[in-house]
Amino acid sequence: MTTTLIPAQELAARNHASFPNESAEYRRARNALLAEEIELRRHIERVADLRRQLPSGGEVTREYRFVGENGPVTLADLFGDKDTLVIYSYMFGPKREKPCPMCTSLMGAWEGKVPDIEQRVALALVARSPIERLAEAKKARGWTQLKVYSDGDGAFTRDYVSADDADVPGYTVFTRRDGTIRHFWSGEMNGKMADPGQDPRGAPDLDPLWTLLDTTPEGRGKDWYPELDYHSRP
C-alpha cells in the first residue's frame, strides 16, 4: 500500500517553535531548513526500505574461522541465538602500531550500546592482528562489552573487506535463515565516490560523532579527526 505523504513544507508550517530575540529572517530560514530536515528523514527511511528489500545475497559456503578472547570460533558461532550478524572490520592489522583513531571513535560510541544492539542482532568486531593485541587495545580503552575477534588467516577479510588484504574498514551484514548463512549487505562507498571537498564516508554515518558535529556551526571541519589520546593536550 502506498502512503501519501503530506508535503514537507506543509508539515514545517505547523512548527510553532520560537526562541528569545530571534529575528523574522532567522525564523523563515529555520522553517525552510526544517522542511529539508523532514525530507532528509524521509530519504533515510526510503534508503533503509530499499536495503531491506534487496534480493537474497550470496550464500556463505566457506567456514570462516576467527579467534576470540575465549578461543576459536566460526562465522556461524558469531550469530549466537540471532538471525542477523553485523561485523565491523576495523583497521588494526599486524603492521599497524596502534588501532585506527577513526575506527576507535566509532567503536567507542558503540561500546555503551552493545546491550541494546544485541537485543536485535549479533555484533562482532574483527581485525587482522592476533587476538592478544586486540584484547590489550580493548582493555586500554576500558571497553568491556564489545566482542573482538582476530581474522588470523585473513580469509574473511579478503572475501568481504579487501581482496588485497588491505588494512581498510568494512561493515558487513549476514543473515541466517533455515540454517543457511547469506551475505545481506556491505558498505560499498569508498574514496572514489566522495563528493568534492568531503572526506569519503558512507551514509548515514555510523559514528554519532559526525552526526552531532553536523548540527553545529563549526561542523566536521576540514582537517580535524578524532585521536586515540588527548591527555597530552592542554
FENUR-V820689 format. One record per helix or strand of 3 or more residues. SS is the DSSP state (A for helix, B for strand). FROM is the first residue (numbers start at 1). TO is the last residue. If there is no record, write none. Layout:
ss: [SS/SS]
from: [FROM/FROM]
to: [TO/TO]
This chain:
ss: [A/A/B/B/A/B/A/A/B/A/B/A/B/B/A/A]
from: [8/24/65/71/75/84/101/114/122/131/148/155/170/180/191/208]
to: [12/52/68/74/78/89/111/117/127/141/150/160/177/186/193/213]
